[in-house]
Amino acid sequence: MFNLLLAIIVSASIDSTTLMIGDQTDLHLQVTQEAQERVDWPVFGETLQDGIEIVDRTIVDTLRLNDGRVQLNQYLTLTSFKDSLFSINEIAFASGEDTFRTDPLALNVIQPFEVDSSLAITDIKDIEKAPIWWWGIFRWVLLAIGLLLLAAGLWYLWQWYQKNRKPEEEEVNPELLRPADEVALEKLDAIKEAKIWRDGKVKEYQTDLTDVVREYIGRRFDVQSTEKTSDETLRELKPILLNASLNGANGDASLNDGKALYEKLRKMLQLADLVKFAKWHTTPDENERALTTAYEFVNETKDVINDENGDATKVA
């Protein structure tokens, strides 16, 4: 329909006027108007009218023409499941107080086969069993086997690499290349020189002192004292000291059975534990005596090693 004043043209066309039941066709709606005009587009539900369903629709597309006007387009996809000749009603478009309508259309929906209503309702076709997709199954089996072979190959390659790779050279602590007693005595000299307990750093002093003794015990007697409590260290060290032939004050063999040295070490470690864990306040004499015990322990055991039976003997 064309209105000369408003210059609005609406039209409707259908791609196919004859359909088999269930087939689809497109209904094309078009509006040509001036750019400044406003036209209200009709709103459609799930059906165009009784017996004709809308299965899909496009958005309203705008096309600007060469003469300055615009053209609006929309496509509705229609279908029907009713054997009938339909007359598609006029479709109305509103602009202000004016209404513009498309021309009516015809749609013929045909039933392609005869239906005997006297027969019972049955399936159109028997249920068929889907064939086995042997190639698909075989392909997945090949893929699984390939992945397993790849995983096995990577595992064997890793095992070979671990077996044949050159061991990395570990950096050796320079202190481990020197005698244990030499390192311990050097550290004790540094502690003696600093005397940090005089500045109130008693806990640090006792900690440094026992750390030196524990490291020395670990290297000399293979008792991992730094990873053990004082009681555990003394329990492992006691049979070694009681069976040892210790060095005397002058470096000569002494008849001391090591019991006295063990008791001094026990008191030194217990005092350090009291300071570190019980906030014990030591006297200057106790601090000096602890250092003296550390010196004495290193000097009297520096030539003592363990034999295969776990007994300690003096090295000549």
LUMFIRO-717868 format. One line per field, with one value per residue (C-alpha): residue number from 0; x, y, z. Coordinates in nm, 2 decimals, padded with zeros to 4 digits. Layout:
<recs>
n = c(NUM ...)
c1 = c(X ...)
c2 = c(Y ...)
c3 = c(Z ...)
</recs>
This chain:
<recs>
n = c(0 1 2 3 4 5 6 7 8 9 10 11 12 13 14 15 16 17 18 19 20 21 22 23 24 25 26 27 28 29 30 31 32 33 34 35 36 37 38 39 40 41 42 43 44 45 46 47 48 49 50 51 52 53 54 55 56 57 58 59 60 61 62 63 64 65 66 67 68 69 70 71 72 73 74 75 76 77 78 79 80 81 82 83 84 85 86 87 88 89 90 91 92 93 94 95 96 97 98 99 100 101 102 103 104 105 106 107 108 109 110 111 112 113 114 115 116 117 118 119 120 121 122 123 124 125 126 127 128 129 130 131 132 133 134 135 136 137 138 139 140 141 142 143 144 145 146 147 148 149 150 151 152 153 154 155 156 157 158 159 160 161 162 163 164 165 166 167 168 169 170 171 172 173 174 175 176 177 178 179 180 181 182 183 184 185 186 187 188 189 190 191 192 193 194 195 196 197 198 199 200 201 202 203 204 205 206 207 208 209 210 211 212 213 214 215 216 217 218 219 220 221 222 223 224 225 226 227 228 229 230 231 232 233 234 235 236 237 238 239 240 241 242 243 244 245 246 247 248 249 250 251 252 253 254 255 256 257 258 259 260 261 262 263 264 265 266 267 268 269 270 271 272 273 274 275 276 277 278 279 280 281 282 283 284 285 286 287 288 289 290 291 292 293 294 295 296 297 298 299 300 301 302 303 304 305 306 307 308 309 310 311 312 313 314 315)
c1 = c(00.00 00.13 00.06 00.17 00.18 00.38 00.56 00.54 00.52 00.45 00.46 00.46 00.57 00.62 00.89 00.67 00.29 00.27 00.42 00.42 00.31 00.60 00.80 00.91 00.90 01.00 00.76 00.93 00.80 00.92 00.86 01.00 00.97 01.13 01.42 01.25 00.92 00.84 00.67 00.56 00.65 00.39 00.47 00.44 00.40 00.46 00.20 00.12 -00.24 -00.44 -00.26 00.05 00.35 00.65 00.96 01.22 01.26 01.53 01.58 01.44 01.72 01.76 01.89 01.95 01.84 02.00 01.71 01.75 01.47 01.52 01.40 01.32 01.32 01.23 01.19 00.96 01.01 00.67 00.55 00.22 00.11 -00.25 -00.36 -00.54 -00.54 -00.47 -00.54 -00.27 -00.44 -00.33 -00.04 -00.08 00.19 00.11 00.26 00.10 -00.27 -00.24 -00.23 -00.08 -00.17 00.00 -00.20 -00.34 -00.15 -00.24 -00.05 -00.15 -00.04 -00.06 -00.08 00.15 00.00 -00.34 -00.44 -00.67 -00.86 -01.00 -00.67 -00.51 -00.23 00.10 00.46 00.55 00.85 00.99 01.26 01.60 01.91 02.20 02.49 02.81 03.07 03.37 03.61 03.54 03.59 03.91 04.04 03.99 04.16 04.46 04.47 04.47 04.75 04.95 04.92 05.03 05.33 05.42 05.39 05.60 05.87 05.89 05.92 06.20 06.37 06.36 06.49 06.78 06.86 06.85 07.08 07.33 07.35 07.66 07.62 07.63 07.93 07.81 07.97 08.17 08.17 08.53 08.49 08.43 08.78 08.94 08.97 08.66 08.85 09.04 08.72 08.56 08.85 08.86 08.49 08.54 08.82 08.59 08.32 08.58 08.71 08.36 08.22 07.87 07.72 07.88 07.64 07.34 07.33 07.33 07.09 07.29 07.61 07.48 07.33 07.65 07.85 07.63 07.60 07.98 07.98 07.69 07.85 08.17 07.99 07.82 08.15 08.36 08.12 07.86 07.59 07.36 07.33 07.21 06.89 06.84 06.75 07.02 06.88 06.89 07.25 07.37 07.20 07.39 07.72 07.73 07.86 08.11 08.27 08.25 08.45 08.70 09.06 09.07 09.36 09.49 09.56 09.90 09.79 09.90 09.68 09.48 09.33 09.01 08.72 08.53 08.26 08.37 08.38 08.03 07.89 08.05 07.90 07.56 07.56 07.67 07.39 07.13 07.23 07.20 06.85 06.75 06.88 06.71 06.38 06.33 06.49 06.74 06.98 07.33 07.62 07.95 08.11 07.86 07.92 08.30 08.26 08.05 08.32 08.59 08.38 08.35 08.73 08.79 08.55 08.70 09.06 09.01 08.81 08.97 09.17 08.89 08.71 08.45 08.55 08.31 08.15 08.06 08.33 08.55 08.93 09.21 09.40 09.78)
c2 = c(00.00 00.35 00.68 00.98 01.22 01.00 00.82 00.49 00.16 -00.17 -00.51 -00.88 -01.17 -01.54 -01.76 -02.06 -02.06 -02.44 -02.66 -03.02 -03.07 -02.98 -02.80 -02.44 -02.12 -01.75 -01.46 -01.13 -00.81 -00.48 -00.11 00.18 00.52 00.86 00.86 01.09 00.88 00.64 00.31 00.07 -00.28 -00.56 -00.79 -01.17 -01.46 -01.82 -01.83 -01.60 -01.71 -02.03 -02.32 -02.13 -02.14 -01.91 -02.13 -01.86 -01.48 -01.23 -00.90 -00.59 -00.48 -00.12 -00.04 00.32 00.39 00.62 00.87 00.93 00.70 00.38 00.03 -00.20 -00.58 -00.88 -01.25 -01.49 -01.87 -02.04 -02.40 -02.58 -02.93 -02.88 -02.99 -02.67 -02.37 -02.07 -01.71 -01.51 -01.20 -00.84 -00.74 -00.39 -00.13 00.19 00.54 00.80 00.79 00.61 00.23 00.07 -00.29 -00.55 -00.74 -01.08 -01.39 -01.75 -02.06 -02.41 -02.69 -03.04 -03.38 -03.60 -03.94 -04.08 -04.15 -04.45 -04.33 -04.68 -04.83 -04.81 -04.56 -04.72 -04.60 -04.48 -04.71 -04.99 -04.90 -04.98 -05.07 -04.84 -05.02 -05.06 -04.81 -05.05 -04.80 -04.54 -04.80 -04.92 -04.57 -04.50 -04.83 -04.73 -04.39 -04.55 -04.79 -04.51 -04.30 -04.60 -04.67 -04.30 -04.30 -04.62 -04.47 -04.15 -04.35 -04.57 -04.27 -04.10 -04.41 -04.43 -04.07 -04.11 -04.41 -04.26 -03.90 -03.76 -03.69 -03.32 -03.21 -03.10 -02.80 -02.92 -02.71 -02.60 -02.68 -03.04 -03.06 -02.96 -03.17 -03.14 -03.05 -02.77 -02.61 -02.65 -02.49 -02.21 -02.13 -02.16 -01.91 -01.66 -01.71 -01.66 -01.34 -01.19 -01.28 -01.15 -01.27 -00.97 -00.75 -00.94 -01.18 -01.49 -01.69 -01.61 -01.71 -02.04 -02.12 -02.05 -02.25 -02.56 -02.54 -02.57 -02.87 -03.04 -02.99 -03.14 -03.44 -03.50 -03.51 -03.69 -03.95 -03.96 -03.87 -03.62 -03.40 -03.09 -03.29 -03.43 -03.31 -03.29 -03.61 -03.80 -03.68 -03.77 -04.11 -04.20 -04.04 -04.20 -04.55 -04.39 -04.17 -04.43 -04.68 -04.42 -04.38 -04.00 -03.75 -03.59 -03.22 -03.26 -03.47 -03.80 -04.10 -04.07 -04.33 -04.12 -04.33 -04.05 -04.04 -03.70 -03.56 -03.69 -03.53 -03.19 -03.22 -03.31 -03.01 -02.78 -02.89 -02.88 -02.53 -02.42 -02.57 -02.38 -02.05 -02.11 -02.25 -02.15 -01.80 -01.90 -01.63 -01.76 -01.62 -01.52 -01.83 -02.05 -01.89 -01.92 -02.28 -02.38 -02.24 -02.43 -02.75 -02.71 -02.67 -02.97 -03.19 -03.12 -03.15 -03.48 -03.64 -03.51 -03.83 -04.07 -04.27 -04.55 -04.91 -05.15 -05.26 -04.91 -04.88 -04.58 -04.60 -04.35 -04.29 -04.31)
c3 = c(00.00 -00.09 00.08 -00.12 00.18 00.41 00.13 00.32 00.12 00.29 00.12 00.19 -00.03 00.02 -00.13 -00.20 -00.21 -00.21 00.07 00.18 00.54 00.77 00.50 00.55 00.35 00.41 00.44 00.34 00.50 00.37 00.45 00.24 00.41 00.46 00.70 00.95 00.96 01.24 01.16 01.43 01.33 01.41 01.69 01.62 01.86 01.78 01.51 01.22 01.23 01.31 01.14 01.04 01.28 01.29 01.35 01.30 01.23 01.15 01.31 01.13 00.89 00.77 00.43 00.32 -00.05 -00.30 -00.29 00.09 00.19 00.40 00.35 00.64 00.59 00.80 00.72 00.90 00.84 00.83 00.84 00.88 00.97 00.85 00.50 00.39 00.16 00.38 00.32 00.49 00.64 00.58 00.81 00.96 01.01 01.21 01.16 01.38 01.33 00.99 00.94 00.64 00.54 00.31 00.05 00.15 00.04 -00.02 00.11 00.00 00.23 00.08 00.24 00.02 00.11 00.19 00.55 00.62 00.93 00.98 01.08 01.42 01.48 01.41 01.36 01.02 01.02 01.24 01.48 01.33 01.52 01.46 01.30 01.49 01.39 01.37 01.22 01.49 01.77 01.60 01.57 01.94 02.02 01.81 01.98 02.32 02.22 02.08 02.40 02.61 02.39 02.41 02.79 02.81 02.58 02.78 03.11 02.98 02.84 03.18 03.35 03.10 03.16 03.53 03.51 03.27 03.35 03.51 03.88 03.96 04.16 04.50 04.65 04.95 05.26 05.32 05.69 05.61 05.45 05.78 06.10 06.32 06.63 06.44 06.32 06.67 06.85 06.60 06.66 07.04 07.02 06.84 07.11 07.38 07.22 07.17 07.52 07.42 07.75 07.91 07.69 07.82 07.52 07.74 07.52 07.21 07.39 07.51 07.17 06.98 07.23 07.22 06.84 06.81 07.04 06.86 06.52 06.66 06.81 06.47 06.28 06.54 06.67 06.39 06.63 06.46 06.77 06.58 06.50 06.84 07.19 07.46 07.63 07.30 07.23 07.58 07.55 07.24 07.35 07.70 07.60 07.37 07.64 07.91 07.69 07.56 07.64 07.66 07.62 07.94 07.99 07.85 07.55 07.71 07.76 08.08 08.30 08.33 08.23 08.06 08.33 08.46 08.11 08.04 08.35 08.26 07.91 08.05 08.29 08.01 07.77 08.05 08.15 07.78 07.76 08.08 07.93 07.59 07.70 08.06 08.05 08.32 08.43 08.45 08.65 08.50 08.65 08.48 08.14 08.18 08.30 08.00 07.76 07.96 07.93 07.56 07.52 07.75 07.56 07.22 07.34 07.52 07.25 06.93 06.88 06.97 06.70 06.70 06.61 06.42 06.75 06.85 07.12 07.14 07.13 07.13 06.81 06.86)
</recs>
